[in-house]
């Protein structure tokens, strides 16, 4: 009898549970049907609408932080628009909009639509905000690190806002961390990766400015190094930086010294980023190729080594380290084996074939600059030329500075290559002593028209002079003969061969009411000297008496035209001006032409000297081709190298020999056909 109520109660409970389950199933089916209907009828631009909706939500959420960073006068504050809703501050509706957004998020969450409807729109919006934040806070600022600040902003702003979309509409009791979908937690990893990638791209896009600002830009390089440890950006870095360097500095409008300055700065900055040197080789390869084509590169490099300038090469030289190349760097390759790192992957195999990591790791800045031409001998030849120009132009040179540079260069390049430079400095010292002795001789000073101070050089140790000549007037030439006779009396069996075109002349010109005290070259002095005996000269007549070609003579005369002493009264005829105001319609004065005399070197260029050295082998080449009729270039090179090794002659590469033989072909002295050379008949 007591069982029936119990059964009735159980049956009643079972019926109630079934009804509730049926009700829930009915609600789920309605939601599913409604969700499917909504998803099937979405307009094409619906994601844009969703993005705009959450863009407003993001503005509302970051309103407080924006106001905290903005300082506004209290009187002006009431007239501004609200940064959240864009209404007047007095009519702000941010709270109402926030409630509406929260209700919308709640309904979407209940219908299980929040991920499917907002996923792509939220991703695009967050990526846009990350880009904007990086551009606003990091663009152009290289003297401090930004990564920690960006990571904190991503966690405190982006991720907190993203979590609020799922939790802000819930009650405090229900809003738990566990209720945030796992997709949101994993999304932080993807956003962090995207932030690193975007920041790295921003830094790489500004890397040319980072190179120029080095070492102040080291924090930015350190940030990029951290990003590259997490993301492979090497290919993007090399391509972007190469194109940037080519667009900025590798064109005719940039002078060679500026290109060298950028090259040295790039070496320092990129080596700080990647110590393996592989990226450095890939990025700077176009710079080296371009500098190799410029005729003044070697001279500018040597100038940078021996004089203070923007390239910092003189500072590198002062460190006193010996120059390193592939032959010397082998034993030290694994001296620091505990910090050894493999070469970065993704590198062009052709590049690695010619630039082994061992050489790149050991090369310093000067080694990299010398590697532009790959020959220490060429640099030392150019240094001799520059040193000779300085010694000829300034006999009162700073001997201590020259000796210091010479000693530093010895450490770098070895003593054998700089022995000639030591002899040149000794010649200057000996010349001063000889001049003092001859000037103290009373017989020489008797009836002397002017003083002569000579630089007596040992010709075999000095660079070759250029092929210029100058015929001195008879009375001036007699003074040089007196000096030569005095020297012969002092040195016994030695005599002097004068190079009259090189040197400096102190002259005083008195014409009309003007007096000019000047220091000019011998050619300019001889030109104006002839005008004191004859006030008008034809260019051909003056060229004949001075032994200077007419084209070169006209260029020299422009110097005196610029100073108002000579005028071209008719084509090819020049007249001395007695008054400063006299001018001629035929004059074409140019300061650039007037100063050209001082800029010209008395020495032959390094390429001309090299050509002259190779000319020694021409007779042997003619003999070989006469006996063997025809020969390929590799066999000619081998036989000439054999001759040079036995006779202690000049060493040369096959490329240099090829250029030399091709010039003989253009001069119709050789024929080239089928890969072999033969004498022209």
HELIX and SHEET records of a PDB file:
HELIX    1   1 UNK A    3  UNK A   40  1                                  38    
HELIX    2   2 UNK A   46  UNK A   61  1                                  16    
HELIX    3   3 UNK A   63  UNK A   69  1                                   7    
HELIX    4   4 UNK A   74  UNK A   77  1                                   4    
HELIX    5   5 UNK A   89  UNK A   91  5                                   3    
HELIX    6   6 UNK A   94  UNK A  110  1                                  17    
HELIX    7   7 UNK A  114  UNK A  138  1                                  25    
HELIX    8   8 UNK A  147  UNK A  153  1                                   7    
HELIX    9   9 UNK A  154  UNK A  159  3                                   6    
HELIX   10  10 UNK A  160  UNK A  167  1                                   8    
HELIX   11  11 UNK A  177  UNK A  179  5                                   3    
HELIX   12  12 UNK A  182  UNK A  205  1                                  24    
HELIX   13  13 UNK A  207  UNK A  213  1                                   7    
HELIX   14  14 UNK A  218  UNK A  230  1                                  13    
HELIX   15  15 UNK A  234  UNK A  248  1                                  15    
HELIX   16  16 UNK A  256  UNK A  273  1                                  18    
HELIX   17  17 UNK A  278  UNK A  293  1                                  16    
HELIX   18  18 UNK A  297  UNK A  306  1                                  10    
HELIX   19  19 UNK A  313  UNK A  318  1                                   6    
HELIX   20  20 UNK A  337  UNK A  339  5                                   3    
HELIX   21  21 UNK A  349  UNK A  354  1                                   6    
HELIX   22  22 UNK A  357  UNK A  362  1                                   6    
HELIX   23  23 UNK A  365  UNK A  370  1                                   6    
HELIX   24  24 UNK A  376  UNK A  393  1                                  18    
HELIX   25  25 UNK A  399  UNK A  413  1                                  15    
HELIX   26  26 UNK A  416  UNK A  418  5                                   3    
HELIX   27  27 UNK A  419  UNK A  439  1                                  21    
HELIX   28  28 UNK A  442  UNK A  445  1                                   4    
HELIX   29  29 UNK A  459  UNK A  461  5                                   3    
HELIX   30  30 UNK A  474  UNK A  491  1                                  18    
HELIX   31  31 UNK A  522  UNK A  533  1                                  12    
HELIX   32  32 UNK A  539  UNK A  546  1                                   8    
HELIX   33  33 UNK A  550  UNK A  562  1                                  13    
HELIX   34  34 UNK A  591  UNK A  599  1                                   9    
HELIX   35  35 UNK A  606  UNK A  614  1                                   9    
HELIX   36  36 UNK A  615  UNK A  617  5                                   3    
HELIX   37  37 UNK A  618  UNK A  628  1                                  11    
HELIX   38  38 UNK A  633  UNK A  647  1                                  15    
HELIX   39  39 UNK A  654  UNK A  666  1                                  13    
SHEET    1   A 2 UNK A 505  UNK A 511  0                                        
SHEET    2   A 2 UNK A 514  UNK A 520 -1                                        
SHEET    1   B 3 UNK A 536  UNK A 538  0                                        
SHEET    2   B 3 UNK A 573  UNK A 576 -1                                        
SHEET    3   B 3 UNK A 566  UNK A 570 -1                                        
SHEET    1   C 3 UNK A 630  UNK A 632  0                                        
SHEET    2   C 3 UNK A 676  UNK A 679 -1                                        
SHEET    3   C 3 UNK A 670  UNK A 673 -1                                        
END                                                                             
